[in-house]
Amino acid sequence: MAIEFELGQKWSVVYGEWEQDDVNGDFEVVEKSGIEDTIHLSSGILCTKKWSGKAWQFRKVDCVSLAAEYIDEGLGTNYWEYYMNEVKGEFYRNHLHSGIAGYFDEHMPDFQIVEDNNDIRKYDVLVYQLWDIDDLQSPHIGVYIGDEKLLTIDPGKMSSEDPLDRNKVIRIYRCIHA
């Protein structure tokens, strides 16, 4: 179902989907502007908040690349470039099916497992339950951004800053540079 945007409306991205919120919405519908946090009706171009509203694209804007980009900006690291240049298709597909936790365990020595699931800090990478997958085979991660929010993007959706459900956290990885 296509969404009908109308001038003046405000929208947010919640769990990867557009949700109208005329009071607190992160995006406002306008005809044209060069201002961030707006939706342009005439051109169909979306200008988004820094992290919310990015359309999912495999290996370009997916859960791993989004987390890497966020951590790089906040900590001055270079994980996004490593992910784009060093992690090739076959290697990635193997870990996609065997679980993202295995990828971190084997290939990301700068990330250490946090044993206490209550000790979640900004820039921590969380392997978490998506759909009915509830073990370390989960192919999904998000990055904790503070204030009980998780930055993530689900396949086929948009990036969003969603409430953290601690019951879905399977494993936590902390960058040694944090």
N, C-alpha and C positions, 0 to 999 in steps of 0.2 A: 504494500500500500504506500503510495507516494504521500509525502507530507506536504501540506499546503501552508507555506510560509506567508504571512501577511505583514505589511509594513507596521513597524512599531512593536511587534511581538518580541518577547525575550525567550530564549531557549537555553538549555544546558544539555550536556551529554551525560547520561546516567546509565551505568552498566553498558556502555557502548552504543546507546540508542538516543535519538533526539527526544527530549522531554520539554514541553512548554512550561515556562516558569516566568510569568510576566513581572514578578516581584524581584526575584533574585537571580534571574537567568544570566549566564555568562556571555551570551551572544545576543545581539539585537539585530532585527531585520531592518535593513535600510536599502535604498535603491543603489546608491554608489557612495563610496568613501574610501579613503586610504587609511582608515583607522582599524587597528586590530580589534578583535572580539566582535566582529560584525559578520552578517551574512549578506552577500550581495545578490539581490534578486535578478537583476538584468543579465549578469554574466554567469551566474551559477557558481561563482568562485566563493569558497568559504575561507574567510580569514579567522583563524582560531586563536584561542588562548595559547599560551606557550606549549602546553602539554596535552590539553584536551581537544578532541575533535579531529585528530589525524585519522585518515582512512587507512585501514589495515591493508598491507601489501606484504606478501611473503618475502622475508629477508631484507626488506627495505624499511617497513614500519610494522614490525611484529613485536611480540612480547620481549624477546631478547634484545633486539636493536633499540627499542624504546627505553628499556632499563639501562642499557649501556650508555646511551646518549644522555640520559638524566644524570647518571653517576659521573660521567665525564665532565659535564658542566659544573656539577657541584663540588667534585673532588679534584678536578684537574688531571684526571686519568685519561687513558686512551683505549678503552675497551671497545668502543664502537668501531674504530679503525681495525683493531684486531679481528673483531667479529666479521667485518665486511671483507677483509683481505686474506685472513688466515683460515677461516672456517669455510671450507668448500662444500659443495652440494652433497656428495656421498657421505662425508664425515657428519654433516649436519643431519641428514636423513637417518643415519644410524642412531644418533642420540635422540632424535625426535621420537623414534619408536621405542628406544630403551629407557627414555626418561631424561629430563633435563638435569636432574640431580647427578646422574652419572657424568654428564658433560662438565658440570662444575667440579665434581670430585676429581676427575682425571685431567682437566685442561685449564682450570682457573686457580692456580696456586695462590693468587692474591685474595681469594675468598675462602674464609674458614667457616665451618659449621658452628652455629650458635646452638648450644644444647638446651638452653632455657627458652621455651616458646613464649614466655612472658617478657623476655628481654629483646624487644624489637625496637630498632633505632632507625633514624632517617638514613637513607641509602642502603639499607639491608635489602637483599634480594630474597623474595619469598617464593618457594615452590608451594603451590596451593592447589586445592581440589578444584577441578573444572569439570563440569558435567558429573558423571558417576565415577570418575577416576579418583581414588582416594589414597594412593600410595606413591612411592617414589618413582613410579613409572609415569607420573603426570608430566605431560609435555609443556606445562604452563607455569610462567612466573610473572611476578609483578615486583615493583620496587616501592618500598615504604617511603612516603613523602612527609610523614609527620601528621599530627592531629587525627590519628586513627584513620588515615586515608592511604589507599593503595593506588598507584599509577599502573595501569595495565591496558592491554588491548586484546580482545578476543578475536579469533579468526572471523573475518567477514564483517566486523563491526568497526567502531571508532575508539580511539584512545579516550580514557576517562579516568577521573580521580574519584574512586568509589570508596564507600565506607569499608573498613577492614573487618572481615569476619574471621576472628581468631580461631574459630572452630574449623576453618578450612585450611589453615596453615599446616603444611606437612613438614617442611624443613626451612630453616633460615640460614642464609649465607651472609657474612659480613666482610666487606672489603677491608684489608689491613690498612688501607690509606684513610679510612674514615676516622 
